[in-house]
């Protein structure tokens, strides 16, 4: 049996191996160094807190809530004035809400305000409004006593550009609530946007003169007065539509 090395002999042997370039000591049992990684504790990777995206606002849903909350025409006007989801509001001078007599048997709905309406703050102003007043007077109606006027949109589009479907959809809840609160017997839709909003249809030249039903009301599409100013040949058809309105009102009065 070999005697164990004393301290000084073992130290001298170790020093000699270091001088030869040995860097590790090898034990009697083999070591699988490839398996060591599975046993080592894994470093924790810190993760940044998740950033929650802001909830997207549905402007139509917001319009529905605001319109339902209105209990009268003044509160509906205030709701429209405080509605900031329609970009057209930023470029308009005035809110164009209504004109005429609320509670009248006839409610006329136009498309969107033009320059004159934006300045005056009321629908059907300027030359087109003057023509409409003459048309109504021809069948003994007047915005001062027997007609209520509004539009699909209360804000003027830039350069009177055509209304986008998204803008119309955004305003339909306000318009429908407007009709409910004004309580007319008849709706006269003057223009494509008005027909789109109430009937879901476009093509005023094709739709005009045909009575329909929507929102619990009798509905008559007609050419808007601004179109008649540019197309005087349409006045004959407009006169026929006015007579149809007068006959319908007289039959049920």
C-alpha contacts under 8 A as a table, 3 or more apart, distances in Angstrom:
res1	aa1	res2	aa2	distance
5	X	9	X	6.05
5	X	10	X	5.86
6	X	9	X	5.46
6	X	10	X	6.19
7	X	10	X	5.26
7	X	11	X	6.09
8	X	11	X	5.09
8	X	12	X	6.16
9	X	12	X	5.12
9	X	13	X	6.29
10	X	13	X	5.17
10	X	14	X	6.21
11	X	14	X	5.12
11	X	15	X	6.08
12	X	15	X	5.11
12	X	16	X	6.14
13	X	16	X	5.06
13	X	17	X	6.37
14	X	17	X	5.15
14	X	18	X	6.30
15	X	18	X	5.15
15	X	19	X	6.26
16	X	19	X	5.17
16	X	20	X	6.40
17	X	20	X	4.98
17	X	21	X	6.59
17	X	22	X	5.66
18	X	21	X	5.16
18	X	22	X	4.98
18	X	23	X	6.87
19	X	22	X	7.35
22	X	25	X	7.73
27	X	30	X	7.07
32	X	35	X	5.72
32	X	36	X	7.01
33	X	36	X	5.14
33	X	37	X	7.81
34	X	37	X	6.59
35	X	38	X	5.78
35	X	39	X	7.22
36	X	39	X	5.39
36	X	40	X	6.42
37	X	40	X	5.26
38	X	41	X	8.00
57	X	62	X	7.69
58	X	61	X	5.32
58	X	62	X	6.31
59	X	62	X	4.97
59	X	63	X	6.04
59	X	85	X	5.92
59	X	86	X	7.97
59	X	170	X	6.29
60	X	63	X	4.97
60	X	64	X	6.18
60	X	169	X	6.76
60	X	170	X	4.82
60	X	171	X	7.75
60	X	173	X	7.69
61	X	64	X	5.06
61	X	65	X	6.36
62	X	65	X	5.21
62	X	66	X	6.22
63	X	66	X	5.14
63	X	67	X	5.96
63	X	83	X	7.64
63	X	170	X	6.44
63	X	171	X	7.10
63	X	173	X	6.11
63	X	174	X	6.78
64	X	67	X	5.18
64	X	68	X	6.06
64	X	173	X	5.28
64	X	174	X	7.28
65	X	68	X	5.30
65	X	69	X	6.27
66	X	69	X	5.27
66	X	70	X	6.72
66	X	79	X	6.04
66	X	174	X	7.99
67	X	70	X	5.41
67	X	76	X	6.53
67	X	79	X	7.03
67	X	173	X	6.11
67	X	174	X	5.21
67	X	177	X	6.12
68	X	71	X	7.75
68	X	177	X	7.15
70	X	73	X	7.43
70	X	75	X	5.18
70	X	76	X	4.94
70	X	79	X	7.16
71	X	75	X	6.35
71	X	76	X	7.26
71	X	181	X	7.85
72	X	75	X	5.43
72	X	76	X	6.18
72	X	181	X	6.20
73	X	76	X	4.95
73	X	77	X	6.13
73	X	178	X	7.06
73	X	181	X	6.43
73	X	182	X	7.48
74	X	77	X	5.14
74	X	78	X	6.29
75	X	78	X	4.90
75	X	79	X	6.08
76	X	79	X	4.96
76	X	80	X	6.28
76	X	174	X	7.53
76	X	178	X	7.35
77	X	80	X	5.16
77	X	81	X	6.14
77	X	97	X	6.66
78	X	81	X	4.95
78	X	82	X	6.20
79	X	82	X	5.18
79	X	83	X	6.18
80	X	83	X	5.06
80	X	174	X	7.58
81	X	95	X	6.94
83	X	86	X	7.31
84	X	87	X	7.43
84	X	89	X	7.23
86	X	89	X	5.92
86	X	167	X	6.90
86	X	170	X	7.61
87	X	90	X	5.82
87	X	91	X	7.73
88	X	91	X	5.67
88	X	92	X	6.55
88	X	155	X	6.16
88	X	156	X	6.84
88	X	157	X	5.83
88	X	158	X	7.60
89	X	92	X	5.34
89	X	155	X	5.66
89	X	156	X	7.74
91	X	156	X	7.65
91	X	157	X	7.60
91	X	158	X	6.97
92	X	95	X	7.47
92	X	118	X	6.90
92	X	155	X	5.59
92	X	156	X	5.48
92	X	157	X	7.35
92	X	158	X	7.95
93	X	118	X	5.95
93	X	119	X	6.81
93	X	155	X	7.97
93	X	156	X	7.98
94	X	118	X	5.52
94	X	119	X	6.82
94	X	120	X	7.86
94	X	121	X	5.43
94	X	155	X	7.00
95	X	118	X	7.38
95	X	121	X	6.02
95	X	154	X	5.47
95	X	155	X	5.78
96	X	113	X	6.97
96	X	117	X	6.97
96	X	118	X	6.65
96	X	121	X	4.71
96	X	122	X	4.89
96	X	123	X	6.21
96	X	150	X	7.84
96	X	151	X	7.91
96	X	153	X	7.96
96	X	154	X	4.56
96	X	155	X	6.25
97	X	121	X	7.43
97	X	122	X	6.34
97	X	123	X	7.29
97	X	150	X	6.12
97	X	151	X	7.41
97	X	154	X	5.65
98	X	122	X	5.75
98	X	123	X	6.13
98	X	148	X	7.35
98	X	149	X	5.42
98	X	150	X	4.52
98	X	151	X	7.54
99	X	122	X	5.88
99	X	123	X	6.46
99	X	143	X	7.24
99	X	148	X	6.09
99	X	149	X	5.11
99	X	150	X	6.65
100	X	143	X	4.44
100	X	144	X	5.43
100	X	145	X	6.94
100	X	146	X	7.58
100	X	147	X	5.76
100	X	148	X	4.50
100	X	149	X	5.88
101	X	104	X	5.67
101	X	143	X	6.55
101	X	144	X	6.46
101	X	145	X	5.88
101	X	146	X	6.32
101	X	147	X	5.80
101	X	148	X	4.91
102	X	147	X	7.77
102	X	148	X	5.58
102	X	182	X	5.42
102	X	183	X	7.95
103	X	148	X	7.43
103	X	182	X	5.17
103	X	183	X	5.71
103	X	184	X	5.94
104	X	107	X	6.91
104	X	145	X	7.57
104	X	146	X	5.15
104	X	147	X	5.33
104	X	148	X	5.95
104	X	182	X	7.76
104	X	183	X	7.74
104	X	184	X	5.79
104	X	185	X	7.97
105	X	146	X	6.77
105	X	147	X	6.82
105	X	183	X	7.81
105	X	184	X	4.61
105	X	185	X	4.88
105	X	186	X	6.18
106	X	146	X	6.98
106	X	147	X	5.13
106	X	148	X	6.29
106	X	184	X	5.55
106	X	185	X	6.15
106	X	186	X	4.92
106	X	187	X	6.06
106	X	188	X	7.25
107	X	147	X	5.90
107	X	148	X	4.66
107	X	149	X	5.74
107	X	150	X	7.68
107	X	179	X	7.98
107	X	184	X	5.84
107	X	185	X	7.84
107	X	186	X	6.21
107	X	187	X	5.03
107	X	188	X	6.24
108	X	147	X	7.31
108	X	148	X	6.23
108	X	149	X	4.88
108	X	150	X	6.38
108	X	151	X	7.94
108	X	187	X	5.84
108	X	188	X	4.63
108	X	189	X	6.06
108	X	190	X	7.08
109	X	149	X	6.11
109	X	150	X	5.07
109	X	151	X	4.84
109	X	152	X	6.64
109	X	187	X	7.19
109	X	188	X	6.14
109	X	189	X	5.07
109	X	190	X	6.01
109	X	194	X	6.20
110	X	123	X	7.71
110	X	124	X	7.79
110	X	149	X	7.82
110	X	150	X	6.30
110	X	151	X	4.33
110	X	152	X	6.23
110	X	189	X	6.29
110	X	190	X	4.88
110	X	191	X	6.09
110	X	193	X	7.69
110	X	194	X	5.86
110	X	224	X	7.18
111	X	151	X	5.28
111	X	152	X	5.18
111	X	153	X	6.66
111	X	190	X	6.90
111	X	191	X	5.74
111	X	192	X	7.06
111	X	193	X	5.12
111	X	194	X	5.34
112	X	151	X	5.70
112	X	152	X	5.92
112	X	153	X	4.93
112	X	154	X	6.66
112	X	155	X	6.84
112	X	156	X	6.11
112	X	157	X	7.41
112	X	163	X	7.82
112	X	193	X	7.91
113	X	116	X	7.65
113	X	117	X	5.16
113	X	118	X	5.95
113	X	123	X	6.36
113	X	124	X	7.71
113	X	151	X	7.28
113	X	153	X	7.13
113	X	154	X	6.73
113	X	155	X	6.19
113	X	156	X	4.75
113	X	157	X	7.56
114	X	117	X	5.28
114	X	118	X	6.04
114	X	156	X	5.76
114	X	157	X	7.71
114	X	160	X	6.11
115	X	118	X	5.12
115	X	119	X	6.28
115	X	156	X	7.22
115	X	160	X	7.79
116	X	119	X	5.16
116	X	120	X	6.11
116	X	125	X	5.73
116	X	126	X	5.47
117	X	120	X	5.06
117	X	121	X	5.57
117	X	122	X	5.40
117	X	123	X	5.40
117	X	124	X	6.36
117	X	125	X	5.18
117	X	126	X	7.25
118	X	121	X	5.25
118	X	122	X	7.24
118	X	155	X	7.26
118	X	156	X	6.17
120	X	125	X	7.00
122	X	125	X	6.66
122	X	150	X	7.95
123	X	129	X	7.84
123	X	149	X	6.57
123	X	150	X	5.85
123	X	151	X	6.68
124	X	128	X	6.29
124	X	129	X	4.22
124	X	130	X	7.93
124	X	132	X	7.50
124	X	149	X	7.79
125	X	128	X	6.37
125	X	129	X	4.29
125	X	130	X	6.99
126	X	129	X	5.24
126	X	130	X	6.28
127	X	130	X	5.02
127	X	131	X	6.35
128	X	131	X	5.16
128	X	132	X	6.29
128	X	225	X	5.24
128	X	226	X	5.12
128	X	229	X	7.26
129	X	132	X	5.00
129	X	133	X	6.21
129	X	225	X	7.28
130	X	133	X	5.14
130	X	134	X	6.46
131	X	134	X	5.16
131	X	135	X	6.25
131	X	225	X	6.36
132	X	135	X	4.96
132	X	136	X	6.15
132	X	225	X	5.97
133	X	136	X	5.16
133	X	137	X	6.08
133	X	142	X	6.67
133	X	143	X	7.33
134	X	137	X	5.04
134	X	138	X	6.28
135	X	138	X	5.28
135	X	139	X	7.25
135	X	239	X	7.80
135	X	242	X	7.69
136	X	139	X	5.57
136	X	140	X	6.36
136	X	141	X	4.85
136	X	142	X	5.90
136	X	242	X	7.81
137	X	140	X	4.74
137	X	141	X	5.10
137	X	142	X	6.00
138	X	141	X	7.40
139	X	242	X	7.00
139	X	243	X	7.22
139	X	246	X	6.38
141	X	145	X	7.51
141	X	146	X	5.66
141	X	147	X	6.71
142	X	145	X	5.52
142	X	146	X	5.33
142	X	147	X	5.79
143	X	146	X	5.84
143	X	147	X	4.60
143	X	148	X	6.23
143	X	149	X	7.49
144	X	147	X	7.16
151	X	154	X	6.42
151	X	194	X	7.46
152	X	168	X	7.04
152	X	171	X	6.70
152	X	172	X	7.34
152	X	175	X	6.44
152	X	193	X	6.91
152	X	194	X	5.92
152	X	197	X	7.13
153	X	156	X	7.51
153	X	168	X	7.28
153	X	171	X	6.46
156	X	160	X	6.79
157	X	160	X	5.08
157	X	161	X	5.78
157	X	162	X	7.67
157	X	163	X	7.30
158	X	161	X	5.98
163	X	167	X	6.66
163	X	168	X	6.97
163	X	193	X	7.16
164	X	167	X	5.34
164	X	168	X	6.50
165	X	168	X	5.10
165	X	169	X	6.10
166	X	169	X	5.13
166	X	170	X	6.15
167	X	170	X	5.08
167	X	171	X	6.45
168	X	171	X	5.25
168	X	172	X	6.20
168	X	193	X	7.31
168	X	196	X	7.93
168	X	197	X	6.33
169	X	172	X	5.31
169	X	173	X	7.84
169	X	197	X	7.17
170	X	173	X	7.05
171	X	174	X	5.38
171	X	175	X	6.21
172	X	175	X	4.95
172	X	176	X	5.98
172	X	197	X	5.97
172	X	198	X	7.73
173	X	176	X	5.26
173	X	177	X	6.17
174	X	177	X	5.17
174	X	178	X	6.01
175	X	178	X	4.85
175	X	179	X	6.34
176	X	179	X	5.15
176	X	180	X	6.33
176	X	215	X	7.52
177	X	180	X	4.94
177	X	181	X	6.15
178	X	181	X	5.26
178	X	182	X	6.04
179	X	182	X	5.15
179	X	183	X	5.91
179	X	184	X	7.02
180	X	183	X	5.34
184	X	187	X	7.11
184	X	217	X	7.89
185	X	217	X	6.16
185	X	218	X	6.93
186	X	217	X	5.88
186	X	218	X	5.14
186	X	219	X	5.95
186	X	220	X	7.70
187	X	217	X	6.67
187	X	218	X	6.26
187	X	219	X	4.73
187	X	220	X	6.26
188	X	219	X	5.88
188	X	220	X	4.84
188	X	221	X	5.70
188	X	222	X	6.75
189	X	194	X	5.42
189	X	195	X	6.02
189	X	219	X	7.17
189	X	220	X	6.11
189	X	221	X	4.54
189	X	222	X	5.92
190	X	194	X	6.27
190	X	195	X	7.61
190	X	221	X	6.01
190	X	222	X	4.93
190	X	223	X	5.38
190	X	224	X	4.55
190	X	225	X	7.95
191	X	194	X	5.44
191	X	195	X	6.45
191	X	204	X	6.05
191	X	221	X	7.52
191	X	222	X	6.85
191	X	223	X	5.89
191	X	224	X	5.41
192	X	195	X	5.11
192	X	196	X	6.04
192	X	201	X	7.80
192	X	202	X	5.21
192	X	203	X	6.11
192	X	204	X	5.51
193	X	196	X	4.92
193	X	197	X	6.05
193	X	202	X	7.32
194	X	197	X	5.16
194	X	198	X	6.18
195	X	198	X	5.35
195	X	199	X	5.19
195	X	200	X	6.37
195	X	201	X	5.64
195	X	202	X	5.94
195	X	204	X	7.47
195	X	221	X	6.97
196	X	199	X	5.55
196	X	200	X	4.26
196	X	201	X	4.67
196	X	202	X	5.50
197	X	200	X	5.78
197	X	201	X	7.91
198	X	214	X	6.68
198	X	215	X	7.71
199	X	214	X	6.54
202	X	207	X	7.71
203	X	206	X	5.47
203	X	207	X	6.10
204	X	207	X	4.93
204	X	208	X	5.54
204	X	221	X	6.93
204	X	222	X	6.90
204	X	223	X	6.41
205	X	208	X	5.71
205	X	223	X	7.12
207	X	210	X	6.16
207	X	221	X	6.15
207	X	222	X	7.80
208	X	220	X	7.03
208	X	221	X	4.56
208	X	222	X	4.75
208	X	223	X	6.68
208	X	241	X	7.66
209	X	220	X	6.32
209	X	221	X	6.05
209	X	222	X	6.36
209	X	237	X	7.82
209	X	240	X	7.61
209	X	241	X	5.29
209	X	244	X	7.77
210	X	220	X	6.22
210	X	221	X	6.84
211	X	218	X	6.74
211	X	219	X	5.56
211	X	220	X	4.84
211	X	221	X	7.35
212	X	218	X	5.91
212	X	219	X	4.96
212	X	220	X	6.43
213	X	216	X	6.54
213	X	217	X	5.65
213	X	218	X	4.87
213	X	219	X	5.49
214	X	217	X	5.44
214	X	218	X	6.74
214	X	219	X	6.55
220	X	245	X	7.77
222	X	238	X	6.69
222	X	241	X	6.84
223	X	227	X	6.50
223	X	228	X	6.98
223	X	234	X	7.81
223	X	238	X	6.64
224	X	227	X	5.44
224	X	228	X	6.64
225	X	228	X	4.95
225	X	229	X	6.30
226	X	229	X	5.10
226	X	230	X	6.65
227	X	230	X	5.23
227	X	231	X	5.91
228	X	231	X	4.76
228	X	232	X	5.13
228	X	233	X	7.52
228	X	234	X	5.86
228	X	235	X	6.19
229	X	232	X	5.82
231	X	234	X	5.84
231	X	235	X	7.93
232	X	235	X	5.60
233	X	236	X	6.65
234	X	237	X	5.43
234	X	238	X	6.33
235	X	238	X	4.83
235	X	239	X	6.05
236	X	239	X	5.18
236	X	240	X	6.44
237	X	240	X	5.07
237	X	241	X	6.31
238	X	241	X	5.02
238	X	242	X	6.23
239	X	242	X	5.05
239	X	243	X	6.27
240	X	243	X	5.15
240	X	244	X	6.23
241	X	244	X	4.96
241	X	245	X	6.28
242	X	245	X	5.05
242	X	246	X	6.20
243	X	246	X	4.99
243	X	247	X	6.05
244	X	247	X	5.12
244	X	248	X	6.15
245	X	248	X	5.14
245	X	249	X	6.17
246	X	249	X	5.16
246	X	250	X	6.01
247	X	250	X	5.03
247	X	251	X	5.97
248	X	251	X	5.19
248	X	252	X	6.50
249	X	252	X	5.43
249	X	253	X	5.91
250	X	253	X	5.12
